[in-house]
Amino acid sequence: MKVLIIEDSTSLRRSLKIGLSNLGYTVDDTGDGSEGLSMALAGDYSLLILDLMLPSVDGTAILKAIRKANKDLRVLILSARDLTEDKVQGLLNGADDYLTKPFSFDELHVRLLCLMRRGSLKVSDSKINIGLFSLDLHLKQLFCDGVDANLTPNEYKLVECLFTNQAKVISPEKLSEYLAGQYDAVAKNSIEAHLSTARKKVKLLGHDLPIKTKRGFGYFC
């Protein structure tokens, strides 16, 4: 399994490379944002460990470019920025998880393992279509028969998780992790509230959101 580390701290980058290599990963690394972006777009990596504060090109720009290119790459942000809004913004920009510095190597390794257990998203372009519904993964919008449903970021993330896992029942715990990452949790009633408002917005457009509840298990579409 190939891992790319983009981190400007030479000592931390070296430590991560040694630790992951000892666990059997194939690791490439760089401390420069521009070089890291080129490597991420051109290389066949499964995992990316990404710092946000980088020279030449910052981590947020790298993340957005990777998602715009529709690379099937799991991204773990590793940053000293520990405010909730930083974490939320990182996840909304396309990161799969967010770990703050300082951290334990064992926790980082477990998080990488969890990321690789998630189902791979395979789509031919940036859209997922279900009936009259079209989810645009680049624009982060849900269209109902061509009309934007105007979902909030939280509503969109929940719909995205269910649309990209069609025919699978997703538990409230998994939805919470998808919405907030492993560093925090979202209450089940909050998830239900977000889905309820999303359903209402779609209903106003004359359609029913194709998300169903399996009592005691979770949600599916």
Secondary structure, DSSP 8 states (H G I E B T S, - for coil): -EEEEE-S-HHHHHHHHHHHHHTT-EEEEES-HHHHHHHHHHS--SEEEE-SS-SSS-HHHHHHHHHHTT---EEEEEES---HHHHHHHHHTT-SEEEESS--HHHHHHHHHHHHHS-----SSSEEEETTEEEETTTTEEEETTEE----HHHHHHHHHHHTTTT--B-HHHHHHHHH-TTS---HHHHHHHHHHHHHHHHHTT---S-EEETTTEEE-
